[in-house]
């Protein structure tokens, strides 16, 4: 081992032992100096500055911790007590492989260790006696490392004592083959065609070649070439009671039935007559858990959509059958698009197939590291985890000339236009240059070689895919033949690529290289001469590398050879879910979809691009970009919701989940997967959204109170000249406040997700939209006070808190949960800032007018308010005695309500909600509209 490598490994180990909060540049330089002194004592000379620079590059990535919600009922915590006693042989091999062979940076390996420990701890101990069952869901971004996560989980679970591991892949053999190959490489350590006894030096692969202790034997009853077909079923002599077992199988009903029937040979009859496999804990990993696994069968005639006793779809039934074979069983679904999974009926109890696959025990959200290029990075959306606003990556190229070549509504008999659209020829040129840049960096700068892939996804029809591949092959072959031609055609090609280099690749590189938020993603600069010198070889590889990837084609994506592959992959469904495209640089994508999950899964261009982000390109239409932006925001809302649930200790079954629905033709997922969900359409026009639930964890209380203090300061001087607030009978207010002040108060407010209509982001979006119509541009802001026994200090004034009747049970309002009130707003408050005649109206009895006018209803008041003006009411609520000693002393809970005028320009916002959320919403609405109790003001 050379001195620098030895120094880095030593320094990394020391830095990993340091608390994350203490990994400062000063600590890093101190460790580098310590390691230099240590090596110098052994005669090895390494510069401390060089060690420090390499360490900075290795630790520049930050990975947010995973967040999770769990139902602790009947869960026995076990991992902390057993962790030191387990020999982590499989995990140690895998961790070493990632660190030293796969090029993972130490913080990402450390984060994988933490997140897999989180998931493992939520399972039951394999040593727990008796019968138990766990169902959970783990989700993260597309191409963000979910396979690595469940590979790590498998390693740890087997180390801990799980005996049988079943991995369900997608419906296509290509994905099953890829998954089996990866588990062979990173888990088994040998080619699955052979048993451990049959292996020799040539059959050990991946982790099996590391000089580490061999873990206990685990055999795979499937191989890269063979799923669990009927012939495998009949010829598998393995006894799972004597050896650990792995099966990697497609979601194919016949295959799953074969596996179920084979495992049925090892059951024993129980006292209640059931056939169970005892004392062999099962871990079932369901990859792409929202695809094929979800029961989509329509309910029986006369039954509701949530009928729990209807017979499920065949694959769903097979998965439940597999689980029910085992006395000890754990199911963990993995997906990037969990929309369908959260809409599974949580109350199913079928007499034969038992409960459905709703993640009743836990949901884990994996947040990607800072070097992940996900949709938020690509499209420049707000990155809430990093608290920054990104610019879009300058890698998207608009396509607007595809209709003649391949129109949207084409069929399987479509004949392609003989000429490729200019945008596709441009994309092919970009792929040639992207591949040449990466090869030039390897040749001249010593960067690591890698695979190079272009995705062409324009149709779902296999015959049309074949025709596309033929056209691309002919075009690339023509480019290869012309490149060495000294005539005018060859010169024109050389000039075309040179112009693309100067007009696109050079400025894009310059822009990305100057950004500080893309750690390690932009490669080193190369000169045109260096790129030009390898183009001939690249064109030859491209012309030979066009592959049609579908169920009829013989082509397969092989990335297992040591020589980097150059591939132009043309396909449809097989490329749209799960399958990894190694070294993907250029995507030409035109395929539309009606559902969020399918659309996001087709985004193969999201992922990790270490050292070559600058040469990636996405060629697609503006409409598709707009669709991806909408889906990304919906996914972010879901991630934020789970983060909140994690903070507040909620359970998956206690709080229903919602997904923002409705962007043009898009829907959340297939209608058959949403049988147990309902669309709720909300429009804020003329409404009074209010926070009937308030968060009570300490940080939220402090943050919201600080937000109120900033609001008061802002409204006092909102005209540039400090002005006193106007005092009313109870509280104070200020008129003429600009919308920007209200938006700053709402944006980021720590609100309960159970406040659907009063969700701060929903209100920010609504106000911002109405501002473009000249509405809600000025505001009256009022802070109310009451007669509660507690007081608080605000802006130098001592004020009484507001008292409200609690709507929930006292035990549900402890810190970390939601504080629920029956109603927040006193009706008279909605008239603040309006002239008397706007909220007084004459009453009549039998047509005779009364001399005393009555108070107008809230709806009438809102209808009389100018569309240009809104009212923000802030309520400092006394939390009562139930939370004494838990909340910050002297601080109220901050609630708010908005009185919004009727608008003719407002448009509704739709949400798709599951049954749990709908039940919660109905409970809220049933108590809405009541006034505060007498004396509560």
Secondary structure, 3 states (H helix, E strand, C coil): CCHHHHHHHHHHHHHHCCCHHHCCHHHHHHHHHHHHHHHHCCCCCCCHHHHHHHHHHHCCCCECCCEEEECCCCCCCCHHHHHHHCCCHHHHHHHHHHHHCCCCCHHHHHHHHHHHHHHHHHCCCCCCCCCEEEEEEEECCCCCCHHHHHHHHHHHHHHHCCCEEEEECCCCHHHHHHHHHHHHHHHHCECCCCCHHHCCCCCECHHHHCCCCCCCCEEECCCCCCCCCHHHHHCCCCCCCCCEEEEEECCCHHHHHHHHHHHHHHCEECCCCCEEECCCCEEEEEECCCCCCCCCCCCCCCCCCCCCCCCCCHHHHHHHHHHHCECEEEEEEEECCCHHHHCCCCCCCECCCECCCCCCCEEEECCCECCCECHHHHCCCEECCCCEECCCCCCEEECCCCCCCCCCCCCCCCCCCCCCCHHHHHHHHHHHHHHHHHHHHHHHHCCCCCCEEEEEECCCCHHHHHHHHHHHHHHHHHHHHHHCCCCHHHHHHHHHHHHHHHHHHHHHHHHHHCCCCCCCCCCCCCCHHHHHCCHHHHHHHHHHCEEEECCCCCCCCCCCCCCCCEEEEEECHHHCCCCCCCCEEEEEECCCCCEHHHHHHCCCCCECCCCCHHHCEEEECHHHHHHHHHHHHHHHHHHHHHHHHHHHCCCCCCCCCEEEECECCEECCCHHHHCCEEEEEECCCCCCCECCEEECCHHHHHHHHHHHHHHHHHHHCCCCCCCCCEECCCCEEEEEEEHHHHHHHHCCCCCCCCCCCCCHHHHHHHHHHHHCCCCCCEEEEEEECCCCCCEEEECCEEEECECCCECCCHHHHCCCCEEEECCCCCHHHHHCCCCHHHHEECCEECCEECCCCEECCHHHHHHHCCCCEEEEEEEEECCCHHHCCCCCCCCCEEEEEEECCCCCCCCCEEEEEEHHHHHHHHHHHHCCCCCCCCCCC
